[in-house]
């Protein structure tokens, strides 16, 4: 196999890898690029918009060319406005995606190094370790206790054992024991393989390539879709009624059709995607500056919905900068010998200086400690066998030979697990261990025994060990962790600690941060509880210690059953199950592959303060989005009733179709600054949720208030000023634009506007500017083209008085409405099977993908045709 791929066991050279990358392209399934044509399609796909344009074309050829052209220009401006905002948001998402990096350890130039996953090429020799997501289709060259979880490809939940034995050509995907396939996860053991297929040529790539345009909907997107459909149904019913009424009253058919369609376009939230995209893009930029990255912009909203957070203590409550403190010798060994054994017992590859590449934090802390200055003493030792760490054993073992040829088995891991396999453990050692735990120090035990040389180690070999020492590490609480916990509490988020550490250590850290009287459960306790007992225990439990990956996922699932949205913050292999089980999975940039893959949100700094910033930002975005939604229901819905009512008694259309569309364009333009608005503190303090029933009640309550003032305007124009059709159109245009635009100042807050809650300067400026523009339009040269006429001076005084009274009535109605409003129901959306789509995101790039070239006649280009190692 190596010969067929033109590579040796030491991997490719950097120059050869670059040549192959140019030849075969990046190891990506699809590109994450902002596509202008797709954004334009999003703006044009409204069926109502299509009907309106079709009717305008018919109107043009029927002789009403000026009206048809005006409608076309206004629609083009509306679509352009939406396009500019949504495309900008897409560009933001593209830059966001480029900041999330995924790496793999490969052999290049004869030494291990980390490279971007998308830069892997056929022929690269890749190292696999526990928790890695296999970065491409590999033919295995080495395998030590290697098992891969292939559920993302085959649906099989149990991990599959891997080896280097060849398999016959045509072997089924689930039986390719000699291959590790892209997208699968290393469940246990370690291995090494040569890349035989990348990108869309890999088995996972073929499946994932077809999913790039079919993202799963979040709860926020479902809410948006339901709201839009609500307005579409209302618009459909009322538009049909308006059209039938106008035709029955013998008004021109084309005019009636255009008027009805214009009204329908007016009530349809055409710029809702643009407003949401602008909000999310602006929020993502602010969050990025605060070191929070989201994989998809809509995840920001879901982050703001969280009210329970499960988190590990390492790096969140503690510094996460683990420092080696000291070695506590046992059984006649010296501190230097205990440290020496700890340095030897590692499963990672080492570079030219003997330093581990991609090692775990404890190994790196040992290596960097001043006590490890005698690293040269390791040079005479040779590692001949490794049994990698796994979360069931919680240990790693290695077989080494010393310069004299003696063979020793060294085991390093969680003290409880190691001591179970030791003989004659001194009582002083147990007391020393308890003292370190009570001081909140992290401890790793090291044990040894003489052994017969063998490259194959199993868990059965870890017996009759003699404790050689305890390696003590310091990870003190962060000085600002208590403040961060206070901020999350002020946001209504309950924080619970889930850790694999000793319960005494976790309790001490919580006590140091001011979390007293915390309930503690261990993994052993959880095993004795059924789901109902666990759900009941969650109410008074803050710390879960010595828990397994399955325990973490079970805790999260139980919490979700109690109501509310659950977030899980984790960065290890053992956190992946819980990250998938949570409503919002949160990881960090330095996390393991499988943790970052399972997460929705990536923190560039593992800090609860950073997370609090992200939650608050998510809630601000949701609050501002709801402002636009409530604006649409209060004003547009009222206008629909006004148009329907006016059609019953007016001998002419209440407003020309082009004027309705212009009104809608100006109104929507003023709303595009809503994402910049200030949000009241009480709106950020608690999670908010989509509630269509709430929106429907708001529409029914405030829509008639808007209609009432429309009818007052009709009466003033007809009976006070004796207006003809053109002047009537102009008067309703000015009044309608003023009331529906200025009502944002009342709707944007539950407080008293301007006195206790101030709008942002951009929002106030655009709202007042649009009203001013609508007021002066009838006096401009465009008035004749748009069908406007000059209004009497007295009308503006009447409009000013009506707007003032309207806003007062809205304010009174607002207080009554919120006093009687019920809390929204808490939805419990099914999370579904998100693994495949999430995993596909790591194999994507922000550059345009080329069609991958075939690897020629190499049998390795298709993993299921591979034979021996070659």
N, C-alpha and C positions, 0 to 999 in steps of 0.2 A: 504494500500500500504506500509506504513512504517513497519507494522507488517510482511508483506510478505518478505520484504527485511531485516528483523532483525535489524532495526535501529529505533532510537527515533527522535523526532523533534530537538534534540540538535546535531544530526549528529553522525558520527562514532568516535571511539577513534583512536588515531594514530596507535596503535598496530593492531587493527582490519583492518584499511585501508591498512597497509603493507601486512597483510595476504591475503586480497582480491586482492591486486596488484599482488602478486605471483601466485594467483590462476587464474585470468582472464587476466593478462598481461597488458601492457600499453594501455592508451586511444589513440591509434595511428592507422592511416589508412595504412601507409606503413613506411618502414624504409629508411632513407637517408644514405646508406652505399656505400662505394667504393667496387665494385664487380669486382674482377680480371677477371673472365670468361667473363663478359660483355665487358670489355675493350679489351680483346683479340679478341672477336668477331668483335668489331669495326675495328680492324686492319686487320682482315681476310675477311671482307665481300665484298671487291672489286672484281667484276666479272672478271676484267682483271687479277688480281692476281691469281684467281682460274684457269683461262685458261692457264696462264703461268706455274703453277705448274703441271697441267694436261699434258701439252706439254712436260715438263721436265721428267715426269714419262714415257711417251711414248718414249722419246729420250733415257732414261736409258735402257729400255727393247729392244730398237732398236740397242743397241751396243755403243752408245755415253755416256758411264756411267760417265766419269770424268766431262764432261760439265754439265750433269744433276745434279751431286752432288754439283758442284760449284754453280750452279743456286740455288739449294735448300738451301745451307748454306747462300748465300747472301740474299735471301728472308727472311730466318729466322732471320738474323741479323737486317734487315730493320724492320721487324715486332716487334722484341724485343725492338729496339730503340724507336719506336712509342709507344709501350706498356708502357715502363718505364716512359716516359714523361707524357702520358695521365693518367696513374694510379696515378702518383704523384699529378696531377691536381685534380683528383677525391677525393683523400685524403684531399686535401686543401679545396675542396667544402664541404666535410663532417665535417671538423673541423669548417668551417665557419657557417654551419647550426646549429651546437651545441651551438654557441654563441648567437643565437636569441631565447629569452625566451618568453613564453606565459603563463600567470598565470590566475587563477580564485580564487574568494573569496568563501571559503567553511566553514561550521561549523564542526570543529573537536575538540574533547575534550571539547565540550560545548561552544566554543568561535570562533569568526570569524578569519580566517587566510588565507593568500594567498599561494596557492600551484601550482606546474607546471600542466598545462592542461593535459599532458600525464600521470600524476599520479592519475588522478581521477578514482574512482572505483564505481561500482554499490552500492548504499546505501549512497553515499556522498550527503549531503544537500548543495546546491549551491545557492548563492545570485546572482540575476540578476539586472543590472542597465543599464541606458541609454548608448547605444554604445557598450555594451558587445556583443561578439560573443558567442552564447550558446555553452558551451564546451562539451556537451554530450546530449543524449536524456533524458529529464527531465519530470517527472510527477509533475505538479505544486501543491504546498502546499499553497502558498499565491500569490496574484496578485493584484497590485494597478495600475489601468490605464495601464496595460501591453499590449503592441502591439509589434509584431515581424514581421520583413520583411523576408518573406520566398521565395523570388524570386530565390534564389540559388537552391531551391528544386523544387518548383512548377512552376516557371516562372511568378507568379502573382506579379505585381509591387506594388500593394497597401498593406500596412501592415495589419496584421490579429490580431484582438482583442483576448486576452487570459483571461481565468478564471479558477477556480478550479473545475467546475462542471464535473462530469463523463460523458463519451461518450460511446456509445454502441461498443461492440466488432466488428471489421471489418470496422470501420469508415475510410473513405478515408483520405489520408495523408493531403490534404489541409483543412480538417475539424476537425483536432485534436486540438480543442480549449483548452483542458485541459493539453496539452503537449507543451513544448518548445523543438524544435528539434535541434540537433547538426548542427552547421554551419550557422544557421539563426541569425539575428541581432536584438537586442532590439531597437526598433524604438522609443518607449516612455514608460514611467512608470517604474515600478520595480516589482520584484517578487522573489519567493523562490521556489525551486523544488528539488526533490530527483532524483538522477541519476538512470535510469533504463536500459540503454544500452550504451556501450562505443565502441570506435574503429570501426572495420568493422561490428560490430553487430548493430550499429546505422544506421538510415535511410540514413543519409548523407554519412556515411562510406561505405555503400554498393555501392553507386554511385562513390564516389571518389576513391575507391580501384581500379577500372578499369581504372583510368586515370593516374596512377602513372608513366607510361612509355610514355605518350603522351603529352609532354609539348608543349605549343604554341611557335612558332618560333618568335624570335625578328627580327627587321629589319637587324641587323648585320648577323644573321644566314641565313636569306633569301639571303643576298648578297653573303655569302660564298657558299651557295648551287648553286646559279646562276653562279658564277665564275667556280666552279668545273664542272658544266654541260657544260659550254662553252668549257673547255679543253677536256672534254670527247668527245664531238661532233667532235672537231678538230682532236683529237687522233684517233677516229673511222674512219674518212674519210681518213686521211693520212696513218694510219696503213694498212687499206685495200688496198690502192694504192701501198704501199711498198711491201706488200705480193704478189699482182698480178704482179707487175713488176719483182720481183725476180723469181716467178714461170715461167713467160713468157720467162725469160732469161735462163731457164733450170737449175736453181740452186737447190740444194737438198731441197726437200719439208719440211722436219723437220727443217733444218737450217733456211729456209725462214720464217717458222711459228714462231720459237723461236725468231728470229731477230725482226720480226714485233711486237710480243707481248712484247718483252723487250723494244722496242722503245715506245710502248703505255704506259707501266708501267712507263717509264722514264718521259713522259710528264704529266702523271696523278699526281696531287698534293697529293701523298700518305701520306706525312708527314705534310700536311697542318693542319689536326686536332691536331697533336702533337705540332706543332709550335704555333697554336692558344691557345691550352690548356695550354702550358707552359707560354705563354704571360699572359693569364688571371690569372693563378695560382700565378705567380710572382706578378702581379699587385694587386691581392686580398690580398696577404700577406702584401704588402706595404701599401695598403689602410687600412687594419685592424690595422696596427700599427698607422695609422693616424685617427683611430676611425671611419672608414667607413666600413659597412658590406653590402654585396650584397646578395640577396636571391639566385640568380643564377649567375654564373661567367660571362655569356654573357651580363648581365645587365651593366657591367663596360663599354662596348663599347657604349651602348645607353646613359649612363650618359655623356660620352665625346661628344655626339652629340648635347647636349642641347645648345640653344642660347637664350631662354627666361625662366626666373625663377619667379614663383609666390610664395610668402612666407608670412606667418604670421609675425608680428613684435615681438611677445612675445617669448623670448628665442633666437631669431636670431639677431634682431637689439637691443633688450634689454637683460638684464641679465637673465630674466626668473626665477630669484630667488625673488619671490614676498614677500615683507615684509609689514606687517600691520603698518601703520603710526599713524593713529588717527581716532577717531570717532567724527563726527560733529553732535551734538544733534539738534533735531528739536522739536518744540511743547512742551517744558517744560521737556523733558527727559534729563537725564544726559549722559555724554559719556559712563559711565560704563553700564548704562541700554541699550544703543544702541549696545554696544559690546556684552552684555549678550544675547540680542535677536538674534544677528547674529550667536552666538555659538549654540543657541537652534535650529535655522532654518537650518537643514542639513538633507539630505535624506540617508546618509550613516550609516552603522552599526557602533557601537562603541565597543571597547575592554573593558577589566576589569577596565582600568583606565578612561574609558569614552572617549578615543581618537578615532576619526574616522578611520576606516580601509579602505584604498584605496580611501580616500576622494579627492576632487578636490584641486588644489593649493591654492585657496582663503580660503577654510575651514582650510587647513593645516597652512596657514599663520596666520589666526586668532588664532588657537590653540597654535602656537609656540610663539606668541607675548608676550612680558613682561606684556602688559596691561591685559592679560587674566589670571593673577595669581590667581584670585578669582574664579577659575573653580569649586570649591567645592559648590558654590552657585547654580549650575545647578542640584545638586543631588535631590532636592525636586520636580523637574519637570518631568512630564511623557508625552512622545510623544504618541498620540493616533491615529494620522492620518497623512498621507504624500501625497502630490501631487508633484511628481518628476519634476525636471527641464526638459524642452524641448526647442528646438531652435526656436519654433514659439512663445511661451510665453516669453522665456528668464527669467524665474523665477522659484523658488521652494517655496512651501508653506507647513507649518506643523501646526497641531492642537495639542496644549499642554494644560495640566492642571497644575496649580501651587500647592504648598503645601496646600493652603486654599481651593482647589477644583474649583477655577475659570478657565474657559476655554477661550483660546485666539488663534486666527488665526494669524500666523506670516508669512509674505511674504518677500522674499529676492531675489534681482535680478538686472537686468540692470536698471539704474535710469529712463530712458525714459519710459520703460514698467511699472515700479512700480508707477511712478508719474501719469500715465494715469488712474490708478485705485484708486488714492487717492482723498480725498476731502479736500478743504481748505489748499492747499499747500502754505506756506508763501513765499513771493517774496524773502525774504532773503535766503531761502533755495535754490531757483533756482539760485540766484547770486553766492552762495557758490559753487554750482555744476559747474557752468560755469567757476569759478576761478580754480577749481581742474582740469577740463578738459584742460584748457589753460596751466596749469603747467605740462601736460602730465601724470597726476596721474590716476590710475584706481580707479573707484568708484563703490560701490555697495550700493543700497538703501535698507532700512529695514522699513517695515510698519506693522501695527497691527490693529486688531479690536476685540472686544469681540464677542464670537460665542457660539453656542450651540454644545455640545459635540457630535461628529460623527466620526466614523473611516473612512468614505468615503468622500473624498474631490474631487471637480471638479473645472474646471476653472471658472465656474459660481459663486463660493464662493469668488473669488478674486475681491471684490468690496467694495466700501465705506471704504477704508482703510485710516488710518491716518499715515502720514510719521513720523517715530520715529527717524530717523537719517541717516547719510551717513557714510559708512565705506570706508576709504581712504587707498589705497595700493600704494606702491612705486615699480616701476620696471624701473630703469633708463637705458639709452642706454649703451651698452657695449663700453668700451674704444677702443677696436680694431674693432668695427663694421664698422667704416668708412674705415679702411684699407682693411677689407674683401670685402666691396663693390667695392673698387678700384681694387682689384685682379680679381673679377668677371668681371668687366668692361674691364680689360686688356685681359681677356679670350673671349671677345666678347659676354658676357652674359648680357642681359638687365634684371634688377631686378625690379619687381613690387610687391607692398605690398597689400595683401588682408587680411582684418581684420574685426572682429566683433565689434571692439572698436569704440569709438566716433571719427568722422573725425578730430576734433580739436586736440585730443590726437595723432593720427597718424601723422598729419601735423607737430606738435611740435617735435616729435621724428625724423622725416625726416629732419627737419630744423637743429636740433642739430647735425645730422650726415653729414651735408653739402649738403643735397639734397634739393636745393632751387627751387622755381618755378615749383613745382610738380603739375600736374593736379590731381584733386580729384573728384571721383564719389561716391555717396552713393547708397545703395540698392534701395532707393526711386527713384533715378535718373534712375537706370537700368530698373525699372519697366515701365518707360515711353518710353524706346527705343526698336526698333525692332532689329533684328540681324544685319542688314546692318549698322544701326546707331552705334550699339555697336562696331562692327568691325572697323569702322572709328574712333571712340573715343579712341580705344586702343592705337593708335599711340602717343597721347599726354596725356595719363593718367598714373600716377605712383601709385596712392593710391586708393584703393577701400575699403570704410569703411561702417560699419553697414550692412554688406551683409549676406545673408542667405546661407545655404549649396547649394541650387539650384542656387543662384546667382554665387557662386564660380565655380560650374561646367560649367555654361553657359559662364562665362568669359574665362575659359580654352578652351572650345570648339571653341569659337570665335577666340581666339588667334591661335589655330591650323590651322584654315582656312586661315590665312594670310601667311602661310608658315613657315618653321623652326620647330624645335623640342621644345616642351614645357615641363618643369618640374614643379611640384607642391610640395612644402614642407609644410607639415601640421602634426599635432599630435592629433587633436581632432575628436570627433564624427562628427562634422559638416564639416570636411575636406574629408570624405570618398568619396563622389561623385566626387569631383574635383581630388582626387588622382587617381581614376579609369579613369577619362576623359583625364588625361595627358599622354604624351608619356612616361614619367618617373615619377613615384610616389616616393616621398622621405618622410620618417618619422623618428622618433627618438625612442630610446630604451624605453623611459619612456612614450610613446604615448599610447592612448587608443587602445583596441583590434582591433576595426574596422579600425583605421588608419594604424596600423602596417600590418594588413591583406591586405590592398589595396596598400601598398607601394612595390616598387621594391628594394629600397635601404634604409637601416637603419643607421642613424647616432648615434653613441654612445654618441655624444656630440652635442647639438643643436647649431651649430656655422657655419656661412657662410664661415669662413676660412677653416673649415674642409671640407665643400662641395666643395670649390674651389680646394682643394687638390685632391678630388675625380674626379672632372671634368678633371683636368690636367692629372691625371693618365689614365683616360679613353682615352684621345686623344693620349697619348704616346703609349698606347697599339694598338690603331687603326693604328697609323703611322707605327709601327714596323710590324704589320701584313701585311699592304700594301707593305712593302719592300719585304717580302717573295713572295707575289703575283706577283709583278712586276719582281722579279728575275725569277720566273717560266715562265713568258710569254716571257721575253727577251732571255733567254738562251735555255730552253727546246724546245720552238717553233722553234727556229733557227736550233737546232739539228735535228728536224723532217725533215725540208726541206733539210738539208745537207744529211741525210741518204737517202731520196728519190732521190735526185739528183745523189748521188754517186752510187746508185744501177743501174742507167741507163748505166754507162760506165765502171764500175769496173767488172772484171771477178770473183771477190770474194766479200764476205760480207764486208762492210766498217769497222765493228767492231763485235766481237763475242758477242752473247747474254749475256754471263756471264760477259763480260767486260763492256757492257752497264749498267747492273744492279749494278756492283761494282762502276762504275763511278757515278751512281745516288745515291748509298748509301753514298759514301764519300762526294758528293756535299750536300746532305740533312743533313749530320752530321754537316757540317760547318754552316748550316743555323739555327741549333737549338739554337745558341747563339744570334740570332737576338733579342729576347726579352730583352736582357741586353743592347742593343745599346742605345746610346744617341739620343735624338730627337731635331732637331733644334727648336728654339723658335717660328719661324713663323708657324711651323706645329702644335703647341699647341695653338696658339693665336686664331684660328678660328675653328669651327666645320668642320669635314670632313665627307663625305658621300660616300657610295658605288655608283659607276658609272661604270656599265659594258661596256658602250660605250667607256669610257675613257681607261679602261683596254684593250679593243679590239684594239683601236688606238695605244696604247703603244706597243702591241704585233706586230702589222703590221709594226710599225716604227722600232723597235729595233731587232726583230727577223731576218730580212734580214742582218743586220750588223753582227750578230753572224754567220750566214750562210756564209757570204762573207769570213770571216777569216777561216772558216772550209775548204772552197774550195781552199783558198791560201795554207793551210796546205796540202791538197791533192796534189796540184801541186808541192810543195816543196818535198814531200815524193816520188812522182813518177818520176819527171823529174830532180830533183837535186840529190837526194840520191838513186834513182833507187831501192826503197824499194820493198821487196816481201810482201805477205799477212801478216805475223806475225809482221814485222817491221812497216808496214802501220797501222795495228791495234794499235800498241803501240804508234806511233806518234800521231794519232788522239786522243787516250785516254788522253795522257799528255796535248796536246793543248786544247782539249775540257774541261777538268777538270780545267785547269788554267784560261781560259777565262770566263767560266760560274761562277766560284767561285769568282774570283777577281773583277768581274763587280759590286759586292755588294758595293764596296767603292764609285762607281760613282752613283749608283741608290739610295743609302740610303739617299741622300741629294740633294736638289736643289742648294746648294752652291758649291764652289770649294772644292773638297775633300782634307782632311788633312790640308789645309791651313786655311779655314774658318769653317770647320766642322770636328770634330774628332770622329772616331768610338770608341766604347767601347773596352777595352783591351781584354775581352773574344772573341768578334767578330773578331778582328784583328788577335788574336792568332790562332783561329780555322781555319780561312780562309787561312792564310799563312801556317799553319801546314798541312792542307789537300793538298794544292798544292805541298808542299815539299814531302809529303808521296807519292802522285801520281807520282812525278818525280823520286823517288828512287826505286819504286816498281819493275821496269824492271831489277834492279841490285840486287834484293834479291832472296833467294832460292824459293820464291813463283812464280817467273816469269814464270818458265816452266809450272807450274800447271795452271796458269791463261792465258797462251798463249802469254806472252810478250817476246820481244827480246831486247837486248841492242841497244840503239840508238847512232848514231854518235855524237861526241861532238859538231860539228857544228850545229846540229839540235837544241840543247838547246839555242844556240845564236839566231837562227832564231825564235824560239818560244818566247824568251824574247822580241825580237824586235816586233813580231806580237802582243803580249799582250800589249805592250806599245802603239803601234799605235791604237789597238782596243779600249783601254780605252780612248784615245784622241778623237777618232771618236764618241764614246758613249757620251763623255762630250759635244762635239759640237752638236750632235743630241739631247741631253737632253735640251740644251738651246733653240734650235729651237722649240722643241716639247712643252716645257712649255710656251714659248712665245705665241704660237698659241692655246694652250689648252683652252677649254671653261670651265666655272664653271660647276660643276656637277648639274644635275637637283635635286630638292628637292622632294624626295618621300613623299607621305602622306599615310602611311600604315593604314589600318583599324585596330583599336585596338581589335575589336571582343569582345566576352563575356569571360573575363578572370577571373571573380569572383570565379567560382567553383574551378578552378585549383589553384588559389592563396590561397583560403581558405583551400584547402586540405593540403597545405604545413604546416599549423600550427599544424595539427594533424599527425605529423610524428616524428620519433625518429631516433637517430643514432645507436641504438642497434637493434639486430636482433629480429624481431617480432615472437612470438609464435602463433600457431593457437589458437584463443580465445576459452575458454571453454564455453559451454552453461551454462546459469544461472539456469539451472535445470527447475523445474516446476513452477518457479515464473512467473506469468502472466506479470510482469513488464518487462520481457526481450524483449517483443515486444510492443512498445508504442501504437500501434493501437489496442491492446487488453486490454488496461488498463481500469479499471472501476473507482470506487470512490477512495478517498484519503486513506481509510482504517484505 
